[in-house]
Amino acid sequence: MRTQWLIAAFAAGAFAQLASAQQAPRDATSPAGSGGSSNPALVGEVPAGPPPRLPDGSPDLSGVWVGNGPIGDISMGLLPGEELVMLPSAEATMKSRMAADDPEARCLPTGVPRIAPYPWRLVQSPAYGKATHLFFLFEGNIHSFRQIFMDGREHPDDEEPSWYGHSVGHWEGDTLVIETVGFNDLFWFDFVGHPHTEQLKTVERYTRTKFGELEVVTTVTDPGAYAKPFTVKFRHTLRPGWELMEYICNENNQDVEHIRGPAGL
């Protein structure tokens, strides 16, 4: 009798959990979760006005940002007059790629200049005065980060290839310029599978054009995959009131098993 009662109780509990799981999700505490981007308490209005500055007069790029750019096909973000010309070997690599093999879909870093559709935060160290380091903290995928050296150092001669490479930065007027080398050849530029090699070098130019907008113009140079450099533009929007949340992509990555066919939009 006791055994039958336990079985019945367990079945009722399981049914209740299933019914609860099938209900529409509540607003999340971050835009990475379901409903977060439509939560007025989180989105807030982006204040108008000129870009803020730090006490030393340099532009303040801190805050939580959400990016927008040609993550589907990087060629769609080319500046006027620019063209993307692949070498035959790069074209062959791109044509051979399958959508399910996209590293970003498998919770790996996006590299540069691609961005994941999740918030990120820029942090300066020290907080005031001349920066020696800048850090990009990413909510998406594996909580990865980029470290930008602002202390005048050069790139090392023996840099181990990595997802985000080795980055050095400096200011040109109100624009932050970041040069990065030492990439591995594992990440894709976009969903359609534009490739690159370990010869890749990027130069990113970050300009806070107004209080709530950050423009990023990136020049891509890779003689191992492209016949000449090309330049693309991304645009990021400030999200007051948002915070980065814990998001472990590997924990519940149900997307990749449904991806089929060649790489594409």
N, C-alpha and C positions, 0 to 999 in steps of 0.2 A: 504493500500500500504506500509506504513511504517512498519507494522507488518510483512508483507511478506518479506520485505528486511532484517529485523533483523533475521528472521528465516533462510534465505538463508546465511547470513553472519555467523551466528552461526554454521550452518552445514559445511560451507567451513573451518572455523577455526578448528572444531573438526576433520575433515578429514586430515587437515595439521598436527595436533598434532599426529594423529594415524600413518600417514605415517612416521613422524619423529621418533616415538617410535619404528617402525619396522626396521629402519636403523641399520646397525651394530654399536655398541657402540664405542666411541672413547676411547683411552687409559685413564685410570683413574689416579688420582693423588696418588694412593697408591696401593700396591699389593692386597688389599682386594677388589678392584673394578675390573671390567672387563678390561682385557688387561694390568693391572698394572705390572704384573710379567714379561711381555715381553718388557717393556719400557726401552731402554738402558740408558736413562737419569736417571732412578731411580735405576736400578739394579747396574750398575757400576761394575768394577772389584774389587774383594776382594784383598786388598794388601797382598803381601807375607811378610813373616818375622816372628820373634818371637812374642809372646804375649806382649802387652804393659804393663807398670807398672805405678802405682801412685807414687807420690814423696816419700811416706814412704816405697816404695819397694814392696808393695802388688800388686798382679795382678789386672789389670783394666778390669772388665767384662762389662763395660758400652757399650751402643750401641743398635741398633735395630737388632733383631735376628728373624729368621724364623726357626721353628723347624721341625724335621723329626724323626719319631719313630713309634712304634707299636700301633698307635691309632685305627687301625681296629681290631686287636686281640693282646692284651698285651703279650700273650704267645709267639708271634713271635719275641719279643725283649729280650727273656731270654739270659743271658750270658751262655757260654759253661759250661756244668755240672749242670746248674740250672734246676729245674722243678717246675711247678705250680700244686699244689695238692689241689683241692677244697674239702671242707667238703660236706657231702650229702645235707645239708640245702642250701648251696651256689649253688650247682649244680641245685637243684630244682628251686631256684630263677632265675638263668640264663636261664633255659629252658622255664620258664613261660613268659619271657620278649618279648614284641612286639617292633618292630623297631621304631614305631611312639612315643613310650613312652620314648625314650632316652632324658634325660634332655638337653643334648648339642644341640639336634635338635630343642629344644623348647627355645633356646636362654638363657639357664641357664649356670652357670659356669662349667668348665670341671673338677674341683678338681685337685688332684695330684695322679699319674704323668701324666695323659692325658693332651694333649695340643690341642688347636684349630688351624686350618690352617691359622692363621693370625699372623702378626708381633707382637712382644712384646719388651718392652724396660726395661733394668735394670738400676736403679738409686740409687746412694749411697748418704747418708746424714750423716755428712757433705760431701761436694764434695771432700775435701782433708783431709788428716789425718786419724785417726782411725775412722772407721764407727761405728755409733750407730744404724743405721737402713739401710736396703736395701729394695727397692720397685720394684716389678715386675708390670709393667703397660701393660695391655692387650688391644689390639685393638678390638679383637673379642667379639661377643655376647653382653655383657652388660657393656663394659668398666670397667671390674672388676680389682682388684689389689690384690697383696699379700704383706704383711708387714713382714719383717724378722728382729727380734730383735738381734742386734749384741753386746749388752752391758753387756752380761754375766748373764742376768736374767734367772730364771727357768720357766718352764711351770706352769701356775696357777692350783690350785687344783679344781677349780669350773668353768673351761672353758665351755662356752656355745657351743655346737656342731655347726659347720659352714662348708661352702663349701670348704674353704681353710685351716681351722684349725688354730692352734697357732704355729708359727714357731720361732725357735731360731737358730742362726748360729754362726759359728766360722771358723777360718782358720786352716787347717792342711797342712803346707807347702804352696804350690801354689793351693791347692784345697779348695774351699768353701764348707763347710759341713752344711747342713740345716736339722734339725730334726723337724718334725711336728706331732702333736697329736691334738685331739679335733675336728676331722672331724664329719660331719653328715654322714648318710648312703644313701644319695640321688643320688649322681652322679655315673655314670658308669665308669669303667676303659677303655672301648672301645666300638666299634660299636656292637660287638657280645654280650655285656651285662655282662661281668664279674663284680660281685658285691663285696661289702665290708660291714663291719659293723662299728659301732662307736668305736670299739676297734682298728681301723686302726692306724698304725704309719708308717711314711715314713722317710727315711734318704736319702737325695739327696746329691750327690757329684759332684760339678761343677768344671770342669777343662778346662781352655782355652788352648787347646793343640797347637794351632798356632794362628796367628793374626785373621784369619777369621773363626775359628771353635771353638765351645764350646761343650764339651762332658758332658753329665749328666748321671750318673749311680745311679739308685734309688733302694734301698732295701725296699721291702714292707713286713710289718709284720702285720698280722690280724688273731689272733687265733679264732675269731668268724666266719671266712669264709674259712681259708686256714690252711692246716695241718702243714705247716712250712713256714718260710720266703722265698721269692724269689727276685731275682735282675734282673732288666731290664736296657737297655741302650737307651738313646735318643741322637741325635746329632743336634746341631743348627748351622746355617750359618749366619755370619755377613752380613748385607745389607747396605753398605755405601750409603748415599744419600736418603734412605727411611725415611719417617716420619710416625708417627701414625696418622691416620685420624679418623674423627667421623664416626662410623659405629653402627647404632642402629638396631640390629638384629630383634627386635620385630616389627619394622616399616614396614617391607616388607617381612615377613617370609613366602614365598610361598612353601617352600620345604616340610614342615611337612605334608601337606594335601595330598602329593603324595606318602608318605612312607607307605608301606603295608607289612604285614607278620611278622613273628618272627624276632627278632633281629639277625643280621648277616651282612656279608660283601656284 
